[in-house]
Amino acid sequence: MPVRALRSCPPRVRRAVLSVLSGLAAFATVVALVVGAGAPEASAASSLPCDVYAAAGTPCVAAHSMVRALYSSYSGSLYQVQRASDGATADIGLLTAGGYADAAAQNSFCAGTTCIITKIYDQSSKHNDLTVEGAGGAGAADVGAPADALPVTVGGHQVYGLEISAGMGYRDNATSGVATNGAAEGMYMVTSGTHVNGSCCFDYGNAETNNKDTGNGHMDAINFGTECWFAPCYGSGPWVQADLENGLFESDLGYSTNSSNTGTGALPFVTALLKNNGQNHFALKWGNAQSGGLTTTYSGSEPSTSSGYAPMHQEGAIVLGTGGDNSNGSIGSFFEGVMTSGIPTDAADDAVQSDIVSVGYGGATGSTGSLGSASEISLKATTSCCTTDYVRHQNNAGVLSAITSSSSTLDKNDATWIVRPGLASSSCVSFESRNYPGDYLRHYNYKIYRQPMDGTTTFRQDATFCPTTGKSGTGTSFASYNYPTKYLRHYNYNLYIASDGGSNAWDSATSWTDDVSWAVSSPWAP
């Protein structure tokens, strides 16, 4: 139909035609991949993940995202927040259909107080929404994750991911359409290799319906972390594994049979993928969510370590952030994820990865060199000894280090920060790590560290600094929010909050005014 003719149609007819055309375009995208015609144009709306999977004959039965639509036609809510001041809730939707989260709506609703995430909406027609998980066989009832813990740039927009700390998790035990009793399914999530631990279990996928361990094969979920259930695991992880209950599997033997699979390392954004036909085969893949394709780390038989895995016995609940029995000691990050009916083709997986990469996870914020919100900066020392030295993180600690144009990419990333509204007061600032999303500079026992935001009042205060004119008469000094007479200071190339004179060595009055005065400069890694 010519465009002019389409414009003359009634709105309802236009929408129907456009819907059909969108579906045909998505189908053509997958067919092109299968026959080798090349990857689709990543920016095309029809290439959103659930459009691709539907066109490949494996539709999404769950589609959860904090940051964007996963269908080109989706225009509903992404998640719900609840504020501490009065218990009121608000649904956070999209800026446009098929677009990105309206983070400004969250900022407005939560202004002057704190919010937690209470629900993550399923964008599929199955309405498998996730709510805060109740008590289980291995963990007490969970709490909601802080809504502002994980600001991130996605698709050029400032949005929020979901940052899970121990004791947090989400679940739906009464789902529709999710695989049960050996049915085939696929799933992926976009997570982060910088916010992980070795505790059980940061999962996304199929779990028991009673929050208890009901036996081998009763789960089918992606696990991501550094827990090595079956030795050997090669490298230091984190690894994409299959939590099939009573084991985190890297192969049919449990342990890794792929010595080249050393984990993803500290990639800020990771695509983790699991496919399982429920009978005799499962596969694991991962990719850098910022560039490149997918790597298959295992594709073979169901586990043979003990009975119950071939066939599988999935129960069809959906879990996020914990194990099937609510083992909730893990930490992790979640940005988006889907579950499908049936096993997607490798071509469809590749198309989805291409779309994820096209989104631009962790891209530049668009602002640099100031203390404005979302500005990317580096903080340079002004003391005469150290004018080529910058605030950076190293081995989780805040230090002062020389950074030059010839420094490594890692060093430049470590010395780059994103200015965020103060976690304890919006009139102050907090500094989020550029390459460790959701991690902030905070003080602990007066020393400065880079740590993930856990939502506690103590962390919020420790990670908040209030700018003032530099004490030396130049630059900017940053007073600790909860220790207002102590300022961010470098001393012997380590970072502290320090007063002008005191009992601690780093409180020395010598060069104090210079040491607490900083030049806010352009970022080393924009």
C-alpha positions as CSV (number, residue, x, y, z in Angstrom):
1,M,0.0,0.0,0.0
2,P,1.5,3.4,-0.9
3,V,2.3,5.7,2.0
4,R,-0.2,8.3,0.8
5,A,-3.0,5.7,0.7
6,L,-2.1,4.4,4.1
7,R,-2.2,7.9,5.6
8,S,-5.8,8.3,4.3
9,C,-7.0,5.2,6.1
10,P,-8.8,5.4,9.5
11,P,-6.3,5.1,12.5
12,R,-7.5,1.6,13.4
13,V,-6.8,0.4,9.8
14,R,-3.4,2.1,9.8
15,R,-2.4,0.4,13.0
16,A,-3.5,-3.0,11.7
17,V,-1.6,-2.6,8.5
18,L,1.5,-1.4,10.3
19,S,1.3,-4.3,12.7
20,V,1.2,-6.8,9.8
21,L,4.1,-5.0,8.0
22,S,6.1,-5.0,11.2
23,G,5.6,-8.8,11.6
24,L,6.6,-9.4,8.0
25,A,9.7,-7.3,8.5
26,A,10.8,-9.2,11.6
27,F,10.2,-12.5,9.7
28,A,12.2,-11.3,6.8
29,T,15.0,-10.4,9.2
30,V,15.3,-13.9,10.5
31,V,14.9,-15.5,7.1
32,A,17.8,-13.3,5.8
33,L,20.0,-14.5,8.6
34,V,19.2,-18.1,8.0
35,V,20.0,-17.9,4.3
36,G,23.1,-15.9,4.9
37,A,21.9,-12.5,3.7
38,G,23.6,-10.8,6.6
39,A,22.6,-9.2,9.9
40,P,19.6,-6.9,10.0
41,E,20.0,-3.2,10.4
42,A,20.3,-3.0,14.2
43,S,18.3,0.1,14.6
44,A,15.2,-1.3,12.9
45,A,12.3,-1.4,15.3
46,S,11.2,-4.8,14.0
47,S,14.5,-6.3,15.2
48,L,13.7,-6.0,18.9
49,P,14.3,-9.3,20.7
50,C,10.7,-10.6,21.0
51,D,9.9,-9.6,17.4
52,V,12.9,-11.6,16.3
53,Y,12.0,-14.7,18.4
54,A,8.4,-14.6,17.3
55,A,9.3,-14.5,13.7
56,A,11.6,-17.5,14.2
57,G,8.6,-19.5,15.6
58,T,9.7,-19.3,19.3
59,P,7.7,-16.5,20.8
60,C,8.5,-14.9,24.1
61,V,6.4,-16.1,27.0
62,A,8.2,-13.7,29.4
63,A,9.9,-10.4,28.6
64,H,11.3,-8.3,31.5
65,S,13.3,-5.1,31.1
66,M,14.1,-2.2,33.3
67,V,15.5,-0.1,30.4
68,R,13.5,-0.6,27.2
69,A,10.7,-2.2,25.2
70,L,11.5,-5.7,24.0
71,Y,8.7,-5.6,21.3
72,S,8.5,-2.8,18.8
73,S,4.8,-2.3,19.5
74,Y,5.0,-2.4,23.3
75,S,3.8,0.8,25.0
76,G,3.0,-0.4,28.6
77,S,4.8,-0.2,31.9
78,L,8.3,-1.6,32.5
79,Y,8.3,-1.7,36.3
80,Q,6.8,-0.3,39.5
81,V,8.4,1.7,42.2
82,Q,7.3,2.3,45.8
83,R,8.5,5.3,47.8
84,A,9.5,5.2,51.4
85,S,7.9,8.5,52.4
86,D,4.2,7.4,52.0
87,G,4.2,3.9,50.6
88,A,2.7,5.1,47.3
89,T,3.5,3.3,44.1
90,A,4.0,4.4,40.5
91,D,4.4,2.5,37.2
92,I,7.4,3.6,35.1
93,G,6.7,3.3,31.4
94,L,8.3,4.3,28.1
95,L,9.1,7.5,26.4
96,T,7.6,6.1,23.2
97,A,6.2,2.8,22.1
98,G,9.1,0.4,21.4
99,G,11.4,2.9,23.1
100,Y,13.3,3.5,26.4
101,A,12.3,3.9,30.0
102,D,10.9,7.2,31.2
103,A,13.5,7.5,34.0
104,A,12.4,11.2,34.6
105,A,9.1,9.9,35.8
106,Q,10.9,7.8,38.4
107,N,13.1,10.8,39.4
108,S,10.1,13.0,39.9
109,F,8.1,10.5,41.8
110,C,11.0,9.6,44.1
111,A,12.3,13.1,44.6
112,G,13.1,13.9,48.3
113,T,12.8,10.3,49.4
114,T,13.9,6.8,48.3
115,C,12.1,4.2,46.3
116,I,12.4,0.4,45.8
117,I,11.3,-1.7,42.8
118,T,8.3,-3.7,43.7
119,K,7.3,-5.2,40.3
120,I,8.8,-5.9,36.9
121,Y,6.2,-6.2,34.3
122,D,6.1,-8.9,31.6
123,Q,5.8,-7.3,28.2
124,S,4.5,-10.5,26.6
125,S,0.8,-11.3,26.4
126,K,1.3,-13.9,29.2
127,H,1.5,-11.2,31.9
128,N,4.1,-13.1,33.9
129,D,5.0,-10.1,36.1
130,L,7.7,-10.5,38.8
131,T,7.1,-9.3,42.3
132,V,9.3,-9.3,45.4
133,E,10.0,-12.9,46.4
134,G,8.6,-14.5,49.5
135,A,10.4,-16.8,51.9
136,G,11.7,-20.2,50.6
137,G,13.4,-23.3,51.7
138,A,16.8,-21.6,52.0
139,G,16.0,-17.9,52.6
140,A,13.8,-15.5,54.4
141,A,11.4,-13.2,52.4
142,D,13.3,-10.8,50.2
143,V,13.2,-7.1,49.9
144,G,12.9,-4.9,46.9
145,A,16.0,-3.5,45.2
146,P,16.7,0.3,45.5
147,A,15.3,2.0,42.4
148,D,18.2,4.4,42.0
149,A,21.2,2.0,42.6
150,L,22.1,1.4,39.0
151,P,21.9,4.4,36.7
152,V,23.1,3.6,33.2
153,T,23.0,5.0,29.6
154,V,21.1,2.8,27.2
155,G,20.2,3.9,23.7
156,G,21.5,7.4,24.6
157,H,19.0,7.6,27.4
158,Q,19.6,7.8,31.1
159,V,17.7,4.9,32.7
160,Y,18.0,2.5,35.6
161,G,18.9,-1.1,35.8
162,L,18.2,-3.5,38.6
163,E,21.0,-4.0,41.2
164,I,20.5,-7.1,43.4
165,S,22.3,-7.3,46.8
166,A,22.0,-10.3,49.1
167,G,18.5,-10.7,50.4
168,M,16.8,-9.3,47.3
169,G,14.9,-11.2,44.6
170,Y,11.8,-11.4,42.4
171,R,9.5,-14.2,41.4
172,D,6.2,-15.4,39.8
173,N,5.0,-18.8,40.9
174,A,1.7,-18.7,38.9
175,T,2.8,-18.2,35.3
176,S,1.3,-18.8,31.9
177,G,3.0,-20.4,28.9
178,V,6.3,-21.1,30.6
179,A,7.8,-24.6,29.9
180,T,7.0,-27.4,32.3
181,N,7.7,-31.1,32.5
182,G,10.4,-31.4,29.8
183,A,9.2,-28.8,27.3
184,A,11.7,-26.9,25.3
185,E,12.6,-23.3,26.1
186,G,15.3,-20.6,25.6
187,M,16.2,-17.6,27.6
188,Y,18.7,-14.7,27.8
189,M,19.5,-11.9,30.1
190,V,21.7,-8.8,29.9
191,T,23.7,-8.6,33.2
192,S,27.1,-7.3,34.4
193,G,30.4,-9.0,35.0
194,T,31.4,-6.3,37.5
195,H,28.7,-7.0,40.2
196,V,29.0,-10.7,41.0
197,N,30.0,-13.0,43.9
198,G,30.3,-16.7,44.6
199,S,27.2,-17.1,46.7
200,C,24.0,-18.9,45.6
201,C,22.4,-18.0,43.3
202,F,22.0,-15.1,40.8
203,D,19.5,-16.8,38.4
204,Y,17.0,-15.8,35.8
205,G,14.6,-18.4,34.5
206,N,12.4,-21.4,35.2
207,A,12.1,-22.5,38.9
208,E,9.9,-24.3,41.4
209,T,6.4,-23.0,42.1
210,N,6.7,-23.5,45.9
211,N,10.1,-21.7,46.6
212,K,11.6,-25.0,47.6
213,D,14.1,-27.5,46.2
214,T,11.9,-30.2,44.8
215,G,14.6,-32.2,43.0
216,N,16.9,-32.6,40.1
217,G,15.7,-31.0,36.8
218,H,13.0,-28.9,38.4
219,M,14.8,-25.7,37.5
220,D,16.1,-24.4,34.1
221,A,17.6,-21.0,34.7
222,I,20.6,-19.0,33.7
223,N,23.1,-18.6,36.5
224,F,25.8,-15.9,36.5
225,G,28.4,-15.5,39.1
226,T,31.7,-16.9,40.4
227,E,30.4,-19.9,42.2
228,C,32.1,-23.1,40.9
229,W,29.8,-25.9,41.9
230,F,31.6,-28.7,40.0
231,A,35.4,-28.4,39.8
232,P,37.3,-27.7,37.7
233,C,36.1,-24.3,36.5
234,Y,38.7,-22.5,34.4
235,G,39.8,-19.0,35.1
236,S,38.2,-16.7,37.7
237,G,34.8,-16.2,36.0
238,P,32.2,-15.1,36.3
239,W,30.7,-17.9,34.2
240,V,27.4,-18.4,32.5
241,Q,26.0,-21.7,33.9
242,A,22.8,-23.6,33.9
243,D,21.0,-23.9,37.3
244,L,19.1,-27.1,36.7
245,E,18.6,-27.5,40.5
246,N,21.1,-29.2,42.8
247,G,24.0,-28.0,40.6
248,L,25.3,-25.2,38.4
249,F,26.2,-26.9,35.2
250,E,28.8,-26.0,32.6
251,S,28.4,-29.3,30.8
252,D,26.7,-32.7,31.0
253,L,29.4,-33.6,33.5
254,G,28.8,-30.6,35.7
255,Y,32.3,-29.2,35.5
256,S,33.7,-27.3,32.6
257,T,34.9,-29.5,29.7
258,N,36.0,-26.4,27.9
259,S,39.3,-25.1,29.2
260,S,39.0,-21.9,27.0
261,N,35.9,-20.9,29.0
262,T,37.6,-18.8,31.6
263,G,34.5,-16.6,32.2
264,T,33.5,-13.2,31.0
265,G,35.8,-11.2,33.2
266,A,34.8,-7.8,34.4
267,L,32.8,-6.8,31.4
268,P,30.3,-4.1,32.4
269,F,27.6,-5.6,30.2
270,V,27.2,-9.3,29.4
271,T,24.6,-11.2,27.3
272,A,24.0,-14.6,29.0
273,L,22.0,-17.3,27.2
274,L,20.6,-20.8,27.9
275,K,18.7,-23.1,25.6
276,N,17.3,-26.5,26.7
277,N,15.1,-28.9,24.7
278,G,14.0,-30.5,28.0
279,Q,14.9,-34.0,26.9
280,N,18.5,-34.6,25.9
281,H,20.3,-31.3,25.0
282,F,21.1,-27.9,26.5
283,A,23.5,-25.1,25.4
284,L,25.2,-22.1,27.0
285,K,26.3,-18.9,25.2
286,W,27.6,-15.5,26.2
287,G,28.6,-12.3,24.6
288,N,29.8,-8.8,25.3
289,A,26.6,-6.8,25.2
290,Q,28.6,-3.8,23.9
291,S,30.2,-5.4,20.9
292,G,30.6,-8.6,18.9
293,G,28.7,-11.8,18.7
294,L,28.0,-14.8,20.9
295,T,30.3,-17.6,22.0
296,T,29.0,-21.1,22.7
297,T,30.7,-22.5,25.7
298,Y,28.7,-25.8,25.8
299,S,26.2,-27.6,23.5
300,G,25.5,-31.2,24.3
301,S,23.7,-33.7,26.4
302,E,21.7,-33.0,29.5
303,P,23.6,-33.6,32.8
304,S,24.6,-37.2,33.5
305,T,25.8,-36.6,37.0
306,S,22.6,-38.1,38.5
307,S,19.1,-38.9,37.4
308,G,16.3,-36.4,36.9
309,Y,17.8,-34.2,34.2
310,A,16.8,-36.2,31.1
311,P,14.0,-35.5,30.7
312,M,13.7,-32.3,32.7
313,H,10.9,-31.6,35.2
314,Q,10.5,-27.8,35.1
315,E,7.7,-26.4,37.1
316,G,7.2,-23.1,35.3
317,A,7.8,-20.4,37.9
318,I,10.1,-17.5,37.0
319,V,12.8,-16.4,39.4
320,L,15.2,-13.4,39.2
321,G,18.1,-12.8,41.6
322,T,17.9,-16.0,43.7
323,G,17.9,-19.8,43.5
324,G,14.8,-21.9,43.2
325,D,14.6,-22.3,47.0
326,N,15.2,-18.6,47.5
327,S,18.9,-19.1,48.2
328,N,19.5,-15.3,48.3
329,G,23.1,-14.7,49.1
330,S,24.1,-13.6,45.6
331,I,24.6,-10.2,44.0
332,G,24.0,-9.3,40.4
333,S,22.7,-6.8,37.9
334,F,19.8,-7.2,35.5
335,F,18.8,-5.0,32.6
336,E,16.6,-7.1,30.4
337,G,15.8,-10.7,29.7
338,V,13.3,-13.0,28.0
339,M,12.1,-16.6,28.0
340,T,10.8,-18.3,24.9
341,S,8.5,-21.2,24.0
342,G,10.7,-23.6,22.2
343,I,14.4,-23.4,21.3
344,P,15.3,-20.4,19.3
345,T,17.5,-20.9,16.2
346,D,21.1,-19.8,16.4
347,A,20.3,-17.2,13.7
348,A,17.6,-15.7,16.0
349,D,20.0,-15.6,18.9
350,D,22.6,-13.9,16.7
351,A,20.0,-11.3,15.6
352,V,19.0,-10.6,19.2
353,Q,22.7,-10.2,20.2
354,S,23.1,-7.8,17.3
355,D,20.1,-5.8,18.5
356,I,21.5,-5.7,22.1
357,V,24.8,-4.4,20.8
358,S,23.1,-1.8,18.8
359,V,21.4,-0.4,21.9
360,G,24.7,1.0,23.1
361,Y,24.7,-0.2,26.7
362,G,27.0,2.1,28.8
363,G,27.4,4.7,26.1
364,A,28.5,8.2,26.7
365,T,26.1,10.3,28.7
366,G,26.4,13.3,26.4
367,S,27.8,15.6,29.1
368,T,31.4,16.0,30.2
369,G,33.7,18.0,32.5
370,S,31.2,19.5,35.0
371,L,29.4,18.6,38.2
372,G,26.1,18.5,36.5
373,S,24.0,15.4,36.7
374,A,25.2,12.6,34.4
375,S,28.4,14.5,33.5
376,E,31.4,12.3,32.9
377,I,34.5,13.6,34.6
378,S,37.9,12.9,35.9
379,L,39.2,14.5,39.2
380,K,42.7,15.8,39.0
381,A,44.9,16.7,42.0
382,T,46.0,20.3,42.4
383,T,48.9,19.8,44.8
384,S,52.2,20.8,43.2
385,C,53.5,17.3,43.5
386,C,50.7,15.6,41.7
387,T,49.2,17.7,38.9
388,T,49.2,14.7,36.5
389,D,47.5,12.4,39.1
390,Y,43.9,11.5,39.2
391,V,41.3,9.8,41.4
392,R,40.9,6.2,40.3
393,H,39.9,2.9,41.7
394,Q,42.3,0.0,41.9
395,N,41.6,-3.3,43.6
396,N,38.3,-1.8,44.9
397,A,40.2,1.0,46.7
398,G,40.3,4.7,45.8
399,V,43.8,5.8,45.0
400,L,45.7,8.7,43.3
401,S,47.5,7.7,40.1
402,A,49.3,9.3,37.2
403,I,47.1,9.2,34.1
404,T,48.4,10.4,30.7
405,S,47.4,10.1,27.1
406,S,49.6,7.0,26.9
407,S,48.0,5.3,29.8
408,S,46.2,2.0,29.2
409,T,42.4,2.0,28.4
410,L,41.8,0.2,31.7
411,D,43.6,3.0,33.6
412,K,41.7,5.7,31.8
413,N,38.4,3.9,32.5
414,D,39.3,3.5,36.2
415,A,39.9,7.2,36.4
416,T,36.6,8.2,34.9
417,W,33.4,8.9,37.0
418,I,29.8,9.8,36.3
419,V,28.3,12.5,38.4
420,R,25.0,11.5,40.0
421,P,22.7,13.3,42.3
422,G,23.9,12.7,45.8
423,L,22.5,9.4,47.1
424,A,21.7,11.0,50.4
425,S,20.9,14.5,49.2
426,S,20.2,15.7,45.7
427,S,21.9,19.0,46.5
428,C,25.2,17.1,46.7
429,V,26.8,14.6,44.4
430,S,27.9,11.0,44.2
431,F,30.5,9.5,41.9
432,E,29.6,6.4,39.9
433,S,32.3,4.3,38.3
434,R,32.4,4.5,34.6
435,N,33.4,0.9,34.1
436,Y,31.7,-0.7,37.1
437,P,28.0,0.3,36.7
438,G,26.3,0.8,40.0
439,D,29.6,1.1,42.0
440,Y,30.3,4.4,43.8
441,L,33.1,6.1,45.6
442,R,32.3,5.8,49.3
443,H,34.2,6.1,52.6
444,Y,34.5,3.3,55.1
445,N,36.6,3.9,58.3
446,Y,37.6,7.2,56.6
447,K,39.2,5.4,53.6
448,I,37.7,5.7,50.1
449,Y,36.6,2.5,48.3
450,R,34.7,1.7,45.1
451,Q,31.7,-0.4,46.1
452,P,28.2,-1.4,44.8
453,M,25.3,0.6,46.1
454,D,23.3,-1.6,48.5
455,G,20.4,0.8,49.2
456,T,21.2,1.3,52.9
457,T,21.1,4.7,54.6
458,T,24.7,4.3,55.7
459,F,25.9,3.6,52.1
460,R,23.9,6.6,50.7
461,Q,25.5,8.9,53.2
462,D,29.0,7.5,52.9
463,A,28.8,7.9,49.1
464,T,27.6,11.5,49.1
465,F,29.9,14.5,48.8
466,C,29.0,18.1,48.9
467,P,30.9,20.4,46.6
468,T,32.3,23.8,47.8
469,T,35.0,26.2,46.6
470,G,38.4,24.7,46.8
471,K,40.0,25.2,50.2
472,S,43.2,26.3,48.5
473,G,41.3,29.0,46.6
474,T,41.3,26.9,43.4
475,G,39.2,24.0,42.1
476,T,36.5,22.3,44.1
477,S,36.6,20.6,47.5
478,F,34.1,17.8,48.5
479,A,32.8,17.6,52.0
480,S,31.6,14.2,53.3
481,Y,27.9,14.4,53.7
482,N,27.8,12.6,57.1
483,Y,31.2,14.0,58.3
484,P,30.9,17.6,57.1
485,T,34.3,18.7,58.5
486,K,36.1,16.0,56.6
487,Y,36.9,16.4,52.9
488,L,38.0,14.1,50.1
489,R,41.8,14.1,50.3
490,H,44.8,12.3,48.8
491,Y,47.5,11.3,51.2
492,N,50.5,9.2,50.2
493,Y,48.6,8.4,47.0
494,N,45.6,6.9,48.9
495,L,42.2,8.6,49.3
496,Y,40.5,9.4,52.5
497,I,38.0,11.8,54.1
498,A,40.2,14.0,56.2
499,S,39.9,17.0,58.6
500,D,42.4,19.8,58.8
501,G,44.5,18.4,61.6
502,G,43.5,15.4,63.8
503,S,44.6,12.2,65.3
504,N,44.9,10.2,62.0
505,A,48.0,10.5,59.8
506,W,45.8,11.5,56.8
507,D,44.4,14.5,58.9
508,S,47.8,16.1,58.8
509,A,47.6,19.9,58.3
510,T,50.6,19.9,56.0
511,S,49.3,20.8,52.4
512,W,45.8,19.9,53.5
513,T,44.1,22.8,51.6
514,D,45.9,21.7,48.4
515,D,45.3,18.0,48.9
516,V,41.5,18.5,49.3
517,S,41.2,20.8,46.3
518,W,40.4,19.1,43.0
519,A,40.2,20.1,39.4
520,V,37.0,18.8,37.8
521,S,38.2,17.9,34.3
522,S,37.2,16.2,31.1
523,P,37.0,12.4,31.4
524,W,39.8,10.2,30.4
525,A,37.3,7.6,29.0
526,P,34.2,9.4,27.6
